[in-house]
Amino acid sequence: MKWLSAFFLSATLLLSGLQLCIAGESSGTTAEKTPAEQDFVRLKRDENGKPAALQVAVVRYVPRDKNKDHSLEYVDLISAVHIGEHDYYKLINFLFTRYDAVLYELVAPQGTRIPRGGNEKKGIISGAQSWMRDVLGMGMQLEDVDYTLPHLVHADLSPSEFSERMDERNESVIGMIGKAGLAGMGRRNTTRILLSEMRLLRNLMSGNRDLALKIFMAEQMVQSIKLGDAVEGKKGSTLVAERNKKALQVLRREIDAGKKKLAIFYGAAHMPDMSKRLMSEFDLVPASTVWLDAWKLGPTDSQNRR
């Protein structure tokens, strides 16, 4: 079973944070960790300890000193996964209507607008995403999210800028994926992996193969995103740090233009670094966290009735 774990860890590394096109009220759980340890993706479990949902966070940041003359009210970090339930993307589209501006990621020429339903042209990354969407029976970010809303703002590197940053850092995408894979091998918890693979095998044999595969891939995705610090290292990387810097340059521009309620919609793997930069460069602090169900991992109603 080790080959299966390695395959899906590689796939989720590619699709959950290392790709080029990753492209309100506080009614949830407040952050229990320190700001520097804020999680942006997690597995929610039911009362029996079984996975119930893959959740992503919406974390609100507000000015540290509220007595200062701040036109800015808040910045929300909306964590994205690139394959998710259609209902998750419907909720994302609704959340977007509540902001003055929403900054989004996509390594593309400046000002690129994604048509409703996504682009017809398929590359390696989008092809892999389409495959995972079909296997899991879910939706895809670039197809389900409404990027045509007028207040959505492209906030990412252009392909030429991305290439320049990679050259300056002597980096390559394949090299970064390899680095993440080696980091993952170094942190492998043999007991946890064995239990995960035994659960997968048991669930596959039980007949509910689709749900078993979905749970296994959700576990691998959480693990891959938590490897982000190993990929970044102390100097950061083009895939995360440089793109985050560009996003925050656009954020500064939007704030200077008088926008008060803003959101940054980026992959969950970007958010730990983004959070640190909001606190250090913008003097913002996390105020609340709301968790959204991106993948439903419990049995469906029809399965419950069997």
Long-range contacts (C-beta under 8 A, 24 or more apart in sequence): 1-197, 1-200, 1-201, 2-193, 2-197, 4-197, 4-200, 5-193, 5-196, 5-197, 5-220, 8-216, 8-217, 8-220, 9-181, 9-184, 9-220, 9-223, 9-224, 10-177, 10-181, 11-128, 11-132, 11-217, 11-220, 12-217, 12-220, 12-221, 12-223, 12-224, 13-177, 13-180, 13-181, 13-184, 13-224, 13-227, 14-125, 14-128, 14-177, 15-82, 15-83, 15-125, 15-128, 15-129, 15-132, 15-221, 16-81, 16-82, 16-221, 16-224, 16-225, 16-267, 16-268, 16-269, 17-224, 17-225, 17-228, 17-231, 17-239, 17-240, 17-267, 17-268, 17-269, 17-270, 18-173, 18-176, 18-177, 18-180, 18-231, 18-239, 18-269, 19-82, 19-125, 20-107, 20-125, 20-162, 20-173, 21-106, 21-107, 21-108, 21-123, 21-125, 21-126, 21-142, 22-80, 22-82, 22-105, 22-106, 22-266, 22-267, 22-269, 22-270, 23-82, 23-104, 23-105, 23-106, 23-107, 23-114, 23-141, 23-142, 24-95, 24-98, 24-290, 26-60, 26-287, 26-288, 26-289, 26-290, 27-290, 28-58, 28-288, 28-289, 28-290, 28-291, 29-289, 29-290, 29-291, 30-288, 30-289, 31-59, 31-286, 31-288, 31-289, 35-275, 35-279, 35-285, 35-286, 36-275, 36-276, 38-271, 38-272, 38-275, 38-286, 38-289, 40-77, 40-79, 40-225, 40-268, 40-271, 40-272, 41-79, 41-81, 41-221, 41-222, 41-225, 41-268, 42-222, 42-291, 43-218, 43-219, 43-222, 43-297, 44-291, 44-293, 46-298, 50-298, 51-215, 51-218, 51-219, 51-297, 51-298, 52-296, 52-297, 52-298, 53-293, 53-294, 53-295, 53-296, 53-297, 53-298, 54-81, 54-218, 54-221, 54-222, 54-293, 54-294, 54-295, 54-297, 55-291, 55-292, 55-293, 55-294, 56-80, 56-81, 56-268, 56-291, 56-292, 56-294, 57-268, 57-271, 57-289, 57-290, 57-291, 57-292, 58-95, 58-289, 58-290, 58-291, 58-292, 59-271, 59-275, 59-286, 59-288, 59-289, 60-286, 60-287, 60-288, 60-289, 61-275, 61-278, 61-279, 61-282, 61-284, 61-285, 61-286, 61-287, 62-284, 62-285, 62-287, 63-283, 63-284, 63-285, 64-283, 64-284, 64-285, 65-283, 71-255, 71-258, 71-260, 72-255, 72-259, 72-260, 72-262, 73-260, 73-261, 74-261, 74-262, 74-287, 75-251, 75-262, 75-263, 75-264, 75-278, 75-282, 75-284, 76-262, 76-263, 76-264, 77-263, 77-264, 77-266, 77-271, 77-274, 77-275, 77-278, 78-102, 78-263, 78-264, 78-265, 78-266, 79-266, 79-267, 79-268, 79-271, 80-105, 80-141, 80-265, 80-266, 80-267, 80-268, 81-141, 81-221, 81-267, 81-268, 81-294, 81-295, 82-129, 82-140, 82-141, 82-142, 82-267, 83-129, 83-132, 83-133, 83-136, 83-138, 83-139, 83-140, 83-141, 84-138, 84-139, 84-141, 84-144, 84-294, 84-295, 85-138, 85-139, 85-293, 85-294, 85-295, 85-296, 86-138, 86-139, 86-144, 87-293, 88-139, 88-292, 88-293, 88-294, 88-295, 89-139, 89-141, 89-144, 89-145, 90-144, 91-292, 92-145, 92-265, 92-292, 93-144, 93-145, 93-146, 95-263, 96-146, 96-149, 96-151, 96-152, 96-263, 96-265, 97-149, 98-261, 99-151, 99-261, 99-262, 99-263, 100-151, 100-254, 100-259, 100-260, 100-261, 100-262, 101-151, 101-152, 101-153, 101-254, 101-259, 101-262, 101-263, 102-149, 102-151, 102-152, 102-153, 102-262, 102-263, 102-264, 102-265, 103-152, 103-153, 103-154, 103-155, 103-247, 103-250, 103-251, 103-254, 103-262, 103-263, 103-264, 103-265, 103-266, 104-147, 104-152, 104-153, 104-154, 104-155, 104-156, 104-264, 104-265, 104-266, 105-155, 105-156, 105-243, 105-247, 105-265, 105-266, 105-267, 105-270, 106-154, 106-156, 107-156, 107-157, 107-158, 107-159, 107-162, 107-243, 108-154, 108-156, 108-158, 108-159, 109-158, 109-159, 110-154, 110-158, 111-154, 112-154, 113-147, 113-148, 113-154, 114-142, 114-145, 114-147, 114-148, 115-147, 115-148, 116-146, 116-147, 116-148, 117-143, 118-142, 118-143, 132-217, 135-213, 136-210, 136-213, 136-214, 136-217, 136-295, 137-210, 138-295, 145-265, 153-250, 153-254, 154-250, 155-246, 155-247, 155-250, 155-251, 155-264, 156-243, 156-246, 156-247, 157-238, 157-242, 157-243, 157-246, 161-246, 162-238, 162-242, 162-243, 165-238, 165-242, 166-238, 169-235, 169-237, 169-238, 169-242, 171-237, 171-238, 171-239, 173-239, 176-231, 176-237, 176-239, 179-230, 179-231, 180-224, 180-227, 180-230, 180-231, 183-227, 183-230, 183-231, 184-223, 184-224, 184-227, 184-230, 186-230, 187-227, 187-230, 208-299, 208-303, 211-297, 211-299, 211-303, 214-295, 214-297, 215-297, 218-295, 218-297, 224-269, 225-268, 225-269, 228-269, 228-272, 228-273, 229-272, 232-273, 236-273, 240-269, 240-270, 240-273, 241-273, 243-270, 244-270, 244-273, 244-274, 244-277, 245-277, 247-274, 248-274, 248-277, 248-278, 248-281, 248-282, 251-282, 252-282
